[in-house]
């Protein structure tokens, strides 16, 4: 993240952080608190590791304050454009505060995290499959490719020549290791039932018609809950926040002019 972006984001969030030390600088008598510096440093661990990172942050905050004072002195805050941007920033800050408070007051139960993890493990299955495919638009094309393969033509050459999935076609149709839960159901069913090194198809999905070959399988060990917990918790919090917003919308009188 660029330094300016970090500073802007952290300066906004710093409004909610009380000052806990003497000012790190003053600009025409206006104080820049250490809390602002700490907020910026904490938001970007990579920035914090840079040489003289703290000095960079302080100097940039000084620049922002100088410019802010200039804008105030020249009444730039009275222009229609700046007023609109300030109003949008205020609306965003208040919206963020509402979501943050809701999430804080409605912690995700450990049982919900465990249940979500269990569903994730179940969706992963017990195997993963090394797969390559050839994707074409019509069944006729796929049938012809199946015939070419039975006649001894190389899968990789046909993929490079015919597949409309250009990313995999450039590598002979290789998709790498796939977990069935990652792909659409017809494709997943095909790879779970296909014999090793024997093309199957055509398999129709919303993307077209696939000729599929499973090259190998191996046991799949899901990551432990400890490695997934923070990600799952964040996803559940996002879901709850979305429900919170939806509920507020259902209670509000909303009129969208078309």
Phi, psi and omega per residue, in radians:
X1 nan 2.344 -3.118
X2 -1.201 2.636 -3.055
X3 -1.016 -0.756 -3.116
X4 -1.080 -0.731 -3.140
X5 -1.125 -0.715 3.119
X6 -1.083 -0.774 -3.097
X7 -1.136 -0.767 3.132
X8 -1.075 -0.789 -3.125
X9 -1.141 -0.772 -3.082
X10 -1.272 -0.538 3.110
X11 -1.148 -0.671 3.068
X12 -1.073 -0.844 -3.107
X13 -1.196 -0.417 -3.074
X14 -1.170 -0.320 3.106
X15 -1.030 -0.450 -3.106
X16 -1.632 0.025 -3.064
X17 -1.909 2.094 -3.127
X18 -1.231 2.571 3.079
X19 -1.156 2.401 -3.125
X20 -2.218 0.276 3.090
X21 -2.787 3.017 3.095
X22 -1.103 2.699 3.121
X23 -0.987 2.531 3.095
X24 -1.490 -0.315 3.117
X25 -2.873 2.782 2.970
X26 -2.260 2.533 3.120
X27 -2.221 1.876 -3.072
X28 0.934 0.676 3.103
X29 1.569 -0.233 3.124
X30 -1.484 2.244 -3.050
X31 -1.499 2.498 2.956
X32 -1.931 1.985 -3.012
X33 -1.413 2.660 3.090
X34 -1.082 -0.474 3.139
X35 -1.057 -0.611 3.114
X36 -1.151 -0.734 3.116
X37 -1.100 -0.796 -3.123
X38 -1.121 -0.661 3.129
X39 -1.082 -0.759 -3.141
X40 -1.157 -0.783 -3.126
X41 -1.095 -0.690 -3.106
X42 -1.247 -0.457 -3.136
X43 -1.312 -0.354 -3.089
X44 -2.385 1.570 3.102
X45 -0.997 -0.600 3.131
X46 -1.126 -0.728 3.097
X47 -1.097 -0.716 -3.099
X48 -1.079 -0.425 -3.119
X49 -1.478 -0.200 -3.118
X50 -1.236 2.568 3.078
X51 -1.027 2.387 3.106
X52 1.002 0.545 -3.087
X53 -1.042 -0.775 -3.104
X54 -1.082 -0.727 3.126
X55 -1.108 -0.679 3.089
X56 -1.055 -0.779 -3.110
X57 -1.122 -0.798 3.140
X58 -1.040 -0.811 -3.117
X59 -1.093 -0.657 3.125
X60 -1.243 -0.616 3.056
X61 -1.154 -0.650 3.060
X62 -1.079 -0.776 3.105
X63 -1.035 -0.754 3.134
X64 -1.094 -0.716 -3.128
X65 -1.180 -0.712 3.090
X66 -1.030 -0.820 -3.132
X67 -1.162 -0.692 3.129
X68 -1.082 -0.766 3.119
X69 -1.123 -0.679 3.095
X70 -1.060 -0.777 -3.130
X71 -1.087 -0.724 3.127
X72 -1.142 -0.804 -3.105
X73 -1.110 -0.514 -3.138
X74 -1.734 0.253 3.057
X75 0.959 0.589 3.115
X76 -1.210 -0.411 3.107
X77 -1.229 -0.156 3.135
X78 -1.620 -0.120 3.140
X79 -1.304 2.652 -3.079
X80 -1.061 -0.705 -3.104
X81 -1.122 -0.817 -3.114
X82 -1.200 -0.669 3.091
X83 -1.038 -0.747 3.140
X84 -1.121 -0.744 -3.141
X85 -1.161 -0.674 3.103
X86 -1.141 -0.681 3.124
X87 -1.145 -0.699 3.117
X88 -1.156 -0.703 3.123
X89 -1.113 -0.729 3.118
X90 -1.093 -0.750 3.134
X91 -1.079 -0.733 -3.134
X92 -1.150 -0.734 -3.139
X93 -1.097 -0.765 3.130
X94 -1.159 -0.683 3.106
X95 -1.100 -0.772 3.105
X96 -1.071 -0.714 -3.140
X97 -1.102 -0.683 3.135
X98 -1.117 -0.778 3.135
X99 -1.148 -0.759 -3.130
X100 -1.064 -0.745 3.127
X101 -1.130 -0.759 -3.132
X102 -1.071 -0.812 -3.133
X103 -1.092 -0.682 3.136
X104 -1.150 -0.674 -3.091
X105 -1.452 -0.179 3.140
X106 -2.248 1.220 -3.126
X107 -1.093 2.596 -3.132
X108 -1.341 2.151 3.121
X109 -1.108 2.558 3.124
X110 -1.051 -0.570 3.132
X111 -1.133 -0.606 3.104
X112 -1.173 -0.685 3.108
X113 -1.127 -0.757 3.132
X114 -1.106 -0.759 -3.136
X115 -1.116 -0.700 3.118
X116 -1.145 -0.677 3.089
X117 -1.123 -0.742 3.131
X118 -1.064 -0.712 3.105
X119 -1.131 -0.682 3.116
X120 -1.085 -0.804 -3.140
X121 -1.110 -0.732 3.138
X122 -1.110 -0.701 3.139
X123 -1.182 -0.533 3.139
X124 -1.166 -0.617 -3.068
X125 1.407 -2.989 -3.064
X126 -1.886 -0.073 -3.126
X127 -2.356 2.697 2.899
X128 -2.182 2.745 -2.927
X129 -2.226 2.327 3.024
X130 -1.535 2.058 -2.904
X131 -2.263 2.562 2.876
X132 -2.310 2.719 -3.099
X133 -2.610 2.869 3.002
X134 -2.187 2.141 -3.102
X135 -1.925 2.198 3.101
X136 -2.286 2.990 -3.033
X137 -1.448 -0.529 -3.024
X138 -2.185 2.748 3.084
X139 -1.135 -0.620 3.131
X140 -1.042 -0.761 3.114
X141 -1.112 -0.744 -3.123
X142 -1.143 -0.713 3.102
X143 -1.068 -0.722 3.125
X144 -1.096 -0.727 3.134
X145 -1.133 -0.710 3.071
X146 -1.029 -0.716 3.095
X147 -1.135 -0.707 3.114
X148 -1.099 -0.678 3.126
X149 -1.157 -0.746 3.107
X150 -1.112 -0.479 3.128
X151 -1.432 -0.043 3.052
X152 1.836 0.042 3.120
X153 -1.271 2.658 -3.049
X154 -1.371 2.386 -3.138
X155 -1.026 -0.830 -3.071
X156 -1.067 -0.707 -3.134
X157 -1.157 -0.707 3.125
X158 -1.191 -0.640 3.108
X159 -1.107 -0.801 -3.130
X160 -1.106 -0.576 -3.070
X161 -1.447 -0.698 -2.942
X162 -1.976 -0.455 -2.968
X163 -1.171 2.342 3.086
X164 -1.513 -0.081 2.991
X165 -1.502 1.502 -2.972
X166 -1.133 -0.529 -3.127
X167 -1.096 -0.813 3.130
X168 -1.407 -0.535 -3.139
X169 -1.026 -0.616 3.138
X170 -1.124 -0.293 3.133
X171 -2.067 0.571 3.105
X172 1.206 0.410 3.139
X173 1.551 0.019 -3.073
X174 -1.130 2.263 3.046
X175 -1.902 -0.150 -3.103
X176 1.386 -2.734 -3.107
X177 -1.503 2.253 -3.045
X178 -2.164 2.382 2.962
X179 -1.653 2.264 -3.099
X180 -0.872 -0.637 -3.139
X181 -1.143 -0.206 -3.132
X182 -1.430 -0.311 -2.983
X183 -2.089 2.940 -3.120
X184 -1.153 2.643 -3.009
X185 -0.919 -0.783 -3.125
X186 -1.082 -0.663 3.121
X187 -1.197 -0.750 3.132
X188 -1.067 -0.785 -3.136
X189 -1.087 -0.675 -3.132
X190 -1.126 -0.775 -3.093
X191 -1.273 -0.494 3.136
X192 -1.275 -0.400 -3.084
X193 -1.920 -0.155 -3.066
X194 -1.282 2.450 3.002
X195 -1.244 2.756 -3.130
X196 -1.210 2.387 3.055
X197 1.035 0.480 3.077
X198 -2.294 1.949 -3.086
X199 -1.044 2.504 3.069
X200 -2.240 2.664 3.113
X201 2.596 3.139 -0.012
X202 -1.262 2.534 3.057
X203 -1.998 2.055 -3.084
X204 -1.582 2.300 2.979
X205 -2.314 -3.124 3.115
X206 -1.156 -0.216 -3.123
X207 -1.570 -0.298 -3.096
X208 2.478 -2.569 -3.131
X209 -2.028 2.253 -3.072
X210 -1.888 2.458 2.819
X211 -1.880 2.162 -2.954
X212 -2.110 2.475 3.027
X213 -2.353 2.170 3.046
X214 -1.575 2.127 -3.072
X215 -1.634 -0.481 -3.140
X216 -2.916 2.836 3.029
X217 -2.334 2.777 3.051
X218 -2.702 2.722 3.135
X219 -1.124 2.505 -3.107
X220 -1.920 2.161 3.097
X221 -1.869 1.970 -3.118
X222 -1.190 2.649 3.071
X223 -1.120 2.625 3.140
X224 -1.190 2.784 3.129
X225 -0.977 -0.663 -3.110
X226 -1.028 -0.559 -3.130
X227 -1.414 -0.351 -3.062
X228 -1.827 -0.233 -2.925
X229 -1.013 -0.837 -3.094
X230 -1.102 -0.727 -3.136
X231 -1.145 -0.766 3.130
X232 -1.106 -0.763 -3.138
X233 -1.044 -0.753 3.123
X234 -1.098 -0.744 3.126
X235 -1.099 -0.738 3.127
X236 -1.159 -0.663 3.085
X237 -1.103 -0.704 3.109
X238 -1.119 -0.689 3.105
X239 -1.122 -0.743 3.136
X240 -1.171 -0.666 3.108
X241 -1.118 -0.674 3.113
X242 -1.117 -0.700 3.098
X243 -1.134 -0.682 3.117
X244 -1.048 -0.817 3.122
X245 -1.120 -0.764 3.136
X246 -1.060 -0.703 3.135
X247 -1.148 -0.731 3.112
X248 -1.115 -0.699 3.109
X249 -1.101 -0.667 -3.114
X250 -1.167 -0.412 -3.128
X251 -1.655 -0.182 -3.084
X252 -1.623 2.689 3.019
X253 -1.575 1.830 -3.060
X254 -1.983 2.235 3.102
X255 -2.245 1.882 -3.129
X256 -1.753 2.056 -3.120
X257 -1.433 2.206 3.137
X258 -1.650 nan nan
